[in-house]
Amino acid sequence: MSDAYIVGAVRSAGGKKNGRLSRTHPIDLGAAVVDALVERTGVAVDEIDDLIFGCVSQVGAQAGNLGRNVCLSSVLGEAVPGTTVDRQCGSSQQAMHFAAQAVMSGTQDIVIAGGVESMSQVPIGASVIDGMKAEHGLPYGKAISERYPGVQFNQFSGAEMLAKKYELTTEELNEFA
């Protein structure tokens, strides 16, 4: 099994709601970061095997396989496939894990991993809210609703449940943080 290495890291400036970056399309923001990474590392585009991007809210400006669209909008163009993963707030971290796994397994040599999210353009819950408004249904089917009646699946409820299960106090968590 091969080792995987991070050979470059680039990020955009941090944004705030309705701030300077709020009107920048998330695909263009991701592409700018990828372009800077390729320039800084000097890796030839034809040596890059894949791009894996994390994105939580894949609706609106972030729909339609954001990772692939970042490739098409960047110097990578059609040469690199690109895909998108959603593991909620761990999406970009999961992209890193998938990239490392691909390299370590020997199936790929060079993979770009990252993520993008524009919460000014696609606010938290937009995919669920927009889907309900369009009468496209709820994100949970009958089986999950019967198995977990009344449970709301979100990171906030999950954090509360874990704190309760492991008897963690706010003070302990603040100290750890």
DRENTI-709437 format. One record per residue: x negated, z, y of N, C-alpha, C in turn; residue number from 1. Coordinates in steps of 0.1 Angstrom, whole numbers, plus 2048, in hexadecimal, padded with zeros to 3 digits. Last residue first. Example, Ala and Ser with C-alpha at 12.3 -4.5 7.8 and 13.67 -1.06 7.14 Angstrom:
+------+------+------+-------+-------+-------+------+------+------+-------+
| n.c1 | n.c3 | n.c2 | ca.c1 | ca.c3 | ca.c2 | c.c1 | c.c3 | c.c2 | lummi |
+------+------+------+-------+-------+-------+------+------+------+-------+
|  780 |  847 |  7EA |   777 |   847 |   7F5 |  77F |  84F |  800 |     2 |
|  77C |  84E |  7C7 |   785 |   84E |   7D3 |  77C |  84E |  7DF |     1 |
+------+------+------+-------+-------+-------+------+------+------+-------+
//
This chain:
+------+------+------+-------+-------+-------+------+------+------+-------+
| n.c1 | n.c3 | n.c2 | ca.c1 | ca.c3 | ca.c2 | c.c1 | c.c3 | c.c2 | lummi |
+------+------+------+-------+-------+-------+------+------+------+-------+
|  87E |  8ED |  8E1 |   87D |   8E1 |   8EA |  872 |  8E2 |  8F4 |   177 |
|  87C |  907 |  8D9 |   876 |   8FD |   8D1 |  874 |  8F0 |  8D9 |   176 |
|  88C |  913 |  8EC |   87D |   917 |   8EB |  876 |  90C |  8E3 |   175 |
|  8A4 |  908 |  8E8 |   89E |   906 |   8F4 |  88F |  909 |  8F4 |   174 |
|  8A9 |  912 |  8CE |   8A8 |   904 |   8D0 |  8A1 |  900 |  8DD |   173 |
|  8AB |  92D |  8D4 |   8A1 |   928 |   8CA |  89F |  919 |  8CC |   172 |
|  8C1 |  92D |  8E5 |   8B4 |   932 |   8EA |  8A9 |  92D |  8E1 |   171 |
|  8D6 |  925 |  8D5 |   8D2 |   91C |   8E0 |  8C4 |  920 |  8E5 |   170 |
|  8CD |  92B |  8B2 |   8D3 |   92E |   8BF |  8CE |  925 |  8CA |   169 |
|  8D6 |  921 |  892 |   8CD |   91F |   89D |  8D4 |  923 |  8AA |   168 |
|  8E1 |  921 |  877 |   8E1 |   92D |   880 |  8D7 |  92C |  88B |   167 |
|  8E4 |  90A |  869 |   8D7 |   910 |   868 |  8D6 |  91C |  872 |   166 |
|  8FF |  904 |  870 |   8FB |   905 |   862 |  8EE |  90D |  861 |   165 |
|  8FE |  903 |  88C |   906 |   90D |   886 |  901 |  90F |  877 |   164 |
|  8ED |  8ED |  890 |   8EA |   8FA |   896 |  8F2 |  905 |  88F |   163 |
|  8FD |  8D9 |  883 |   8EF |   8DD |   87E |  8EB |  8EB |  883 |   162 |
|  913 |  8D8 |  894 |   915 |   8DB |   886 |  908 |  8E0 |  880 |   161 |
|  908 |  8D0 |  8AC |   90F |   8DC |   8AB |  910 |  8E1 |  89D |   160 |
|  8FF |  8B6 |  8A4 |   8F5 |   8C0 |   8A9 |  8FB |  8CE |  8A8 |   159 |
|  917 |  8AA |  89F |   90D |   8AC |   894 |  903 |  8B6 |  898 |   158 |
|  923 |  8A9 |  8B8 |   929 |   8B1 |   8AD |  91F |  8B4 |  8A2 |   157 |
|  910 |  897 |  8C3 |   912 |   8A4 |   8C9 |  919 |  8AE |  8BF |   156 |
|  910 |  880 |  8B4 |   904 |   888 |   8B4 |  906 |  896 |  8BA |   155 |
|  92F |  87D |  8A1 |   926 |   879 |   8AD |  91B |  883 |  8AD |   154 |
|  94D |  87B |  893 |   93F |   878 |   88F |  937 |  874 |  89C |   153 |
|  964 |  894 |  890 |   95F |   889 |   899 |  950 |  887 |  896 |   152 |
|  97C |  89C |  878 |   96E |   89C |   87C |  96B |  891 |  885 |   151 |
|  996 |  89A |  86E |   994 |   8A1 |   87B |  985 |  8A1 |  880 |   150 |
|  98B |  899 |  84C |   996 |   899 |   856 |  993 |  8A1 |  863 |   149 |
|  979 |  88A |  83A |   975 |   892 |   845 |  980 |  893 |  850 |   148 |
|  988 |  87B |  828 |   97D |   883 |   823 |  979 |  88E |  82E |   147 |
|  999 |  86C |  838 |   99E |   875 |   82E |  994 |  87F |  829 |   146 |
|  987 |  85D |  847 |   990 |   866 |   84E |  996 |  870 |  844 |   145 |
|  97B |  84E |  833 |   973 |   858 |   83A |  97B |  862 |  842 |   144 |
|  991 |  83F |  82A |   98A |   847 |   821 |  982 |  852 |  829 |   143 |
|  99A |  830 |  841 |   9A3 |   83A |   83B |  99B |  844 |  832 |   142 |
|  97F |  82B |  859 |   98A |   827 |   850 |  991 |  833 |  84A |   141 |
|  974 |  82C |  87A |   974 |   833 |   86D |  981 |  82E |  865 |   140 |
|  975 |  81F |  892 |   969 |   81D |   88A |  969 |  824 |  87D |   139 |
|  996 |  80F |  896 |   98C |   81A |   898 |  980 |  818 |  88F |   138 |
|  99F |  7EE |  8A4 |   99F |   7FA |   89A |  995 |  804 |  89E |   137 |
|  9A2 |  7DC |  8B7 |   99A |   7D8 |   8AC |  998 |  7E4 |  8A2 |   136 |
|  9AE |  7DD |  8D0 |   9B6 |   7DF |   8C4 |  9AF |  7DA |  8B8 |   135 |
|  99F |  7DE |  8E6 |   9A2 |   7D1 |   8E1 |  9AA |  7D1 |  8D4 |   134 |
|  99C |  7F9 |  8E8 |   9A4 |   7F2 |   8F2 |  9A8 |  7E5 |  8EE |   133 |
|  98B |  7FD |  8D2 |   999 |   803 |   8D2 |  9A1 |  7FC |  8DC |   132 |
|  974 |  7F0 |  8DB |   97B |   7EC |   8CE |  989 |  7F1 |  8CE |   131 |
|  96D |  7FF |  8F1 |   971 |   7F1 |   8F3 |  978 |  7EC |  8E7 |   130 |
|  968 |  818 |  8E4 |   972 |   817 |   8EE |  977 |  809 |  8F0 |   129 |
|  952 |  811 |  8D3 |   95F |   817 |   8CE |  96A |  815 |  8D8 |   128 |
|  93F |  807 |  8E5 |   944 |   7FF |   8DA |  951 |  804 |  8D4 |   127 |
|  93C |  81C |  8F8 |   942 |   80F |   8FC |  947 |  807 |  8F0 |   126 |
|  92F |  833 |  8F4 |   93C |   832 |   8EE |  943 |  825 |  8F1 |   125 |
|  91C |  832 |  911 |   91E |   839 |   904 |  92D |  837 |  900 |   124 |
|  91D |  811 |  922 |   91D |   820 |   921 |  91F |  825 |  913 |   123 |
|  90C |  7F8 |  92A |   914 |   7FB |   91E |  913 |  80A |  91C |   122 |
|  900 |  7F8 |  943 |   908 |   7ED |   93F |  911 |  7EF |  933 |   121 |
|  8F4 |  811 |  943 |   8FC |   80D |   94F |  905 |  801 |  94C |   120 |
|  8E6 |  812 |  92C |   8F2 |   81A |   92D |  8FA |  818 |  93A |   119 |
|  8D6 |  7FD |  91A |   8DA |   7FD |   928 |  8E7 |  805 |  929 |   118 |
|  8BC |  7FE |  904 |   8C9 |   803 |   907 |  8CC |  803 |  916 |   117 |
|  8A5 |  7F4 |  8EB |   8AA |   7F3 |   8F9 |  8B8 |  7F8 |  8F9 |   116 |
|  886 |  7F6 |  8D8 |   895 |   7F7 |   8DA |  898 |  7F6 |  8E9 |   115 |
|  86F |  7EF |  8BE |   873 |   7F5 |   8CB |  882 |  7F6 |  8CC |   114 |
|  855 |  7DD |  8AE |   860 |   7E6 |   8AD |  863 |  7ED |  8BB |   113 |
|  846 |  7C1 |  8A0 |   849 |   7C8 |   8AD |  855 |  7D1 |  8AB |   112 |
|  82F |  7BD |  886 |   83D |   7BF |   88A |  83E |  7C6 |  897 |   111 |
|  81A |  7AE |  871 |   81B |   7B2 |   87F |  82A |  7B2 |  882 |   110 |
|  81E |  7AA |  855 |   811 |   7AF |   85A |  813 |  7B5 |  868 |   109 |
|  834 |  7B0 |  839 |   831 |   7AB |   846 |  824 |  7B1 |  84B |   108 |
|  832 |  7BA |  820 |   83B |   7AF |   822 |  839 |  7A9 |  82F |   107 |
|  823 |  7D1 |  81B |   81C |   7C5 |   81A |  825 |  7B8 |  81C |   106 |
|  82D |  7EA |  820 |   831 |   7E3 |   813 |  829 |  7D6 |  811 |   105 |
|  824 |  7EF |  839 |   81F |   7F7 |   82E |  822 |  7F0 |  821 |   104 |
|  835 |  7DD |  848 |   826 |   7DC |   848 |  820 |  7E3 |  83C |   103 |
|  84E |  7E8 |  843 |   84B |   7DA |   840 |  83C |  7D7 |  83F |   102 |
|  84B |  802 |  84C |   84E |   800 |   83E |  84B |  7F1 |  83A |   101 |
|  848 |  7FD |  868 |   83D |   803 |   860 |  83F |  801 |  851 |   100 |
|  861 |  7F3 |  86D |   855 |   7EB |   870 |  84A |  7F0 |  867 |    99 |
|  871 |  80A |  867 |   873 |   7FD |   860 |  867 |  7F4 |  861 |    98 |
|  867 |  81C |  87A |   866 |   81F |   86C |  867 |  812 |  864 |    97 |
|  86F |  80F |  892 |   861 |   811 |   890 |  85F |  814 |  881 |    96 |
|  88B |  810 |  88F |   884 |   803 |   890 |  875 |  804 |  88D |    95 |
|  88E |  82B |  891 |   891 |   824 |   884 |  88A |  817 |  884 |    94 |
|  889 |  82E |  8AC |   880 |   835 |   8A2 |  882 |  82E |  894 |    93 |
|  89E |  820 |  8B6 |   891 |   81B |   8B8 |  887 |  821 |  8AF |    92 |
|  8B4 |  832 |  8AC |   8B3 |   823 |   8A9 |  8A5 |  81D |  8AB |    91 |
|  8BC |  84B |  8AF |   8AF |   849 |   8A8 |  8AD |  83A |  8A5 |    90 |
|  8D5 |  84C |  8BA |   8CA |   84F |   8C3 |  8BC |  84D |  8BC |    89 |
|  8E0 |  834 |  8A2 |   8E3 |   83C |   8AD |  8D7 |  83F |  8B6 |    88 |
|  8D4 |  821 |  894 |   8D4 |   82E |   88E |  8D6 |  838 |  899 |    87 |
|  8D4 |  800 |  891 |   8DC |   80A |   898 |  8DC |  817 |  890 |    86 |
|  8BF |  7E4 |  897 |   8C4 |   7EF |   88F |  8CB |  7F9 |  897 |    85 |
|  8BA |  7C0 |  897 |   8BE |   7CC |   89F |  8C3 |  7D7 |  895 |    84 |
|  89F |  7A8 |  896 |   8AC |   7AE |   892 |  8AE |  7BB |  899 |    83 |
|  88A |  78B |  894 |   891 |   795 |   89C |  89E |  79A |  896 |    82 |
|  878 |  772 |  88F |   887 |   774 |   88D |  88E |  77E |  895 |    81 |
|  863 |  75E |  8A3 |   865 |   76B |   89D |  874 |  76E |  89B |    80 |
|  865 |  745 |  8B0 |   85B |   747 |   8A5 |  85C |  754 |  89E |    79 |
|  876 |  741 |  8C5 |   87B |   73F |   8B7 |  871 |  742 |  8AC |    78 |
|  867 |  759 |  8DA |   870 |   74E |   8D8 |  875 |  74D |  8CA |    77 |
|  854 |  76A |  8E4 |   855 |   768 |   8D5 |  85D |  75C |  8D2 |    76 |
|  856 |  76E |  8FF |   84C |   764 |   8FA |  84C |  762 |  8EB |    75 |
|  87A |  773 |  900 |   86C |   776 |   902 |  863 |  76B |  8FE |    74 |
|  893 |  76B |  8F7 |   891 |   76D |   906 |  883 |  770 |  909 |    73 |
|  892 |  76C |  8DC |   895 |   75F |   8E2 |  892 |  760 |  8F1 |    72 |
|  88D |  788 |  8D8 |   883 |   77E |   8D4 |  885 |  771 |  8DC |    71 |
|  8A6 |  792 |  8E2 |   899 |   796 |   8E8 |  88E |  78C |  8E5 |    70 |
|  8B6 |  787 |  8CE |   8B7 |   782 |   8DC |  8AC |  786 |  8E4 |    69 |
|  8AF |  797 |  8B8 |   8AD |   789 |   8B8 |  8AD |  783 |  8C6 |    68 |
|  8B8 |  7B0 |  8C3 |   8AA |   7AE |   8BF |  8A7 |  79F |  8BF |    67 |
|  8D4 |  7AD |  8C6 |   8CC |   7AF |   8D1 |  8BD |  7AC |  8CE |    66 |
|  8EC |  7A0 |  8B8 |   8DE |   7A2 |   8B3 |  8D4 |  7A2 |  8BF |    65 |
|  904 |  7A2 |  8C8 |   8FF |   796 |   8C3 |  8F0 |  796 |  8BF |    64 |
|  902 |  7B8 |  8E6 |   908 |   7B3 |   8D9 |  900 |  7A7 |  8D4 |    63 |
|  8FC |  7C2 |  8FE |   8F3 |   7C6 |   8F3 |  8F8 |  7C1 |  8E6 |    62 |
|  910 |  7BC |  90F |   903 |   7B7 |   912 |  8F9 |  7B9 |  907 |    61 |
|  928 |  7C3 |  8F6 |   926 |   7BD |   904 |  918 |  7B8 |  905 |    60 |
|  917 |  7D8 |  8DF |   923 |   7D2 |   8E4 |  920 |  7CC |  8F2 |    59 |
|  908 |  7EC |  8D0 |   907 |   7DE |   8CE |  914 |  7D7 |  8D2 |    58 |
|  8FA |  808 |  8D7 |   906 |   802 |   8DB |  905 |  7F2 |  8DB |    57 |
|  8DF |  80C |  8CD |   8EA |   813 |   8C9 |  8F7 |  80B |  8CB |    56 |
|  8C3 |  7FB |  8C1 |   8CD |   7FB |   8CC |  8DA |  802 |  8C6 |    55 |
|  8A2 |  7F2 |  8B9 |   8AD |   7FB |   8B8 |  8B6 |  7FA |  8C4 |    54 |
|  893 |  7D5 |  8AB |   897 |   7DD |   8B7 |  8A3 |  7E6 |  8B4 |    53 |
|  879 |  7C5 |  89D |   884 |   7CD |   89A |  887 |  7D6 |  8A6 |    52 |
|  86B |  7A6 |  896 |   86E |   7AF |   8A1 |  87A |  7B7 |  89D |    51 |
|  851 |  797 |  882 |   85F |   79B |   885 |  85F |  7A4 |  891 |    50 |
|  837 |  78D |  881 |   840 |   78A |   876 |  84F |  78D |  87A |    49 |
|  81F |  77D |  895 |   82A |   788 |   895 |  835 |  784 |  88B |    48 |
|  80F |  767 |  897 |   80B |   772 |   88D |  816 |  77D |  88C |    47 |
|  818 |  758 |  8AC |   81A |   753 |   89E |  815 |  75C |  893 |    46 |
|  810 |  767 |  8C2 |   81E |   767 |   8BE |  820 |  762 |  8B0 |    45 |
|  7F3 |  77A |  8BF |   7F8 |   76D |   8C0 |  807 |  76D |  8BB |    44 |
|  7EC |  796 |  8D3 |   7F0 |   791 |   8C6 |  7F7 |  784 |  8C8 |    43 |
|  7E5 |  7A3 |  8EA |   7DE |   797 |   8E7 |  7E2 |  791 |  8D9 |    42 |
|  7EF |  7BB |  8F4 |   7E8 |   7BB |   8E7 |  7E1 |  7AF |  8E4 |    41 |
|  7FA |  7B2 |  90D |   7F0 |   7BD |   90C |  7E8 |  7BD |  8FF |    40 |
|  80C |  79D |  905 |   801 |   79B |   90F |  7F6 |  7A6 |  90D |    39 |
|  81E |  7AB |  8F5 |   816 |   7A0 |   8EF |  80A |  79D |  8F8 |    38 |
|  828 |  7BE |  908 |   821 |   7C2 |   8FC |  818 |  7B7 |  8F6 |    37 |
|  834 |  7AD |  91B |   829 |   7B6 |   91F |  821 |  7BA |  913 |    36 |
|  848 |  7A2 |  90A |   83F |   79A |   911 |  832 |  7A2 |  915 |    35 |
|  857 |  7BA |  904 |   850 |   7B2 |   8FA |  846 |  7A9 |  8FF |    34 |
|  861 |  7C0 |  91E |   858 |   7CA |   917 |  850 |  7C3 |  90C |    33 |
|  870 |  7AA |  923 |   865 |   7AD |   92C |  85B |  7B6 |  925 |    32 |
|  884 |  7AC |  90F |   87A |   7A1 |   90F |  86E |  7A3 |  917 |    31 |
|  892 |  7C3 |  917 |   88B |   7C3 |   90B |  880 |  7B8 |  90A |    30 |
|  89C |  7B8 |  92F |   894 |   7C4 |   92F |  88C |  7C5 |  923 |    29 |
|  8AC |  7A3 |  925 |   8A1 |   7A0 |   92E |  897 |  7AC |  92F |    28 |
|  8BF |  7B3 |  917 |   8B7 |   7A9 |   910 |  8AA |  7A5 |  918 |    27 |
|  8CB |  7C1 |  92B |   8C3 |   7C8 |   922 |  8BA |  7BF |  919 |    26 |
|  8C8 |  7B5 |  94D |   8CF |   7B3 |   93F |  8C6 |  7BA |  935 |    25 |
|  8C9 |  7CA |  968 |   8C0 |   7C2 |   95F |  8C7 |  7C1 |  951 |    24 |
|  8D8 |  7DB |  975 |   8DD |   7CD |   975 |  8D4 |  7C4 |  96D |    23 |
|  8CA |  7F3 |  973 |   8D7 |   7F2 |   96E |  8DD |  7E4 |  96D |    22 |
|  8B1 |  7F9 |  97E |   8B2 |   7F0 |   972 |  8C0 |  7ED |  96D |    21 |
|  8B7 |  80A |  994 |   8B1 |   7FD |   996 |  8B2 |  7F3 |  98A |    20 |
|  8D7 |  819 |  989 |   8CA |   818 |   990 |  8C4 |  80A |  991 |    19 |
|  8ED |  820 |  97A |   8EF |   817 |   986 |  8E2 |  817 |  98F |    18 |
|  8DB |  83A |  96C |   8E8 |   833 |   96D |  8EA |  82D |  97A |    17 |
|  8B8 |  831 |  96B |   8C3 |   83B |   96C |  8D0 |  833 |  96E |    16 |
|  89B |  82A |  956 |   8A6 |   827 |   960 |  8B0 |  833 |  961 |    15 |
|  878 |  828 |  953 |   885 |   82F |   950 |  88F |  82C |  95B |    14 |
|  869 |  809 |  94D |   86B |   814 |   956 |  878 |  81B |  951 |    13 |
|  862 |  800 |  92B |   866 |   7FD |   939 |  866 |  80A |  941 |    12 |
|  843 |  802 |  918 |   851 |   806 |   91B |  855 |  801 |  929 |    11 |
|  82D |  7FB |  8FD |   832 |   7F8 |   90B |  840 |  7FD |  90C |    10 |
|  811 |  7FD |  8E9 |   81E |   803 |   8EC |  821 |  800 |  8FB |     9 |
|  7FF |  7F3 |  8CC |   802 |   7F2 |   8DA |  810 |  7F8 |  8DC |     8 |
|  7FB |  7F8 |  8B2 |   7EF |   7F2 |   8B9 |  7F2 |  7F0 |  8C8 |     7 |
|  800 |  80E |  898 |   806 |   809 |   8A5 |  7FA |  805 |  8AE |     6 |
|  7FD |  805 |  876 |   7F7 |   80A |   882 |  800 |  805 |  88E |     5 |
|  7FF |  80C |  854 |   806 |   806 |   85F |  800 |  80D |  86C |     4 |
|  7EE |  804 |  835 |   7F1 |   80D |   841 |  7F8 |  805 |  84C |     3 |
|  7FB |  7F8 |  816 |   7F3 |   7F7 |   822 |  7F7 |  802 |  82C |     2 |
|  7F8 |  800 |  7F4 |   800 |   800 |   800 |  7F7 |  800 |  80C |     1 |
+------+------+------+-------+-------+-------+------+------+------+-------+
//
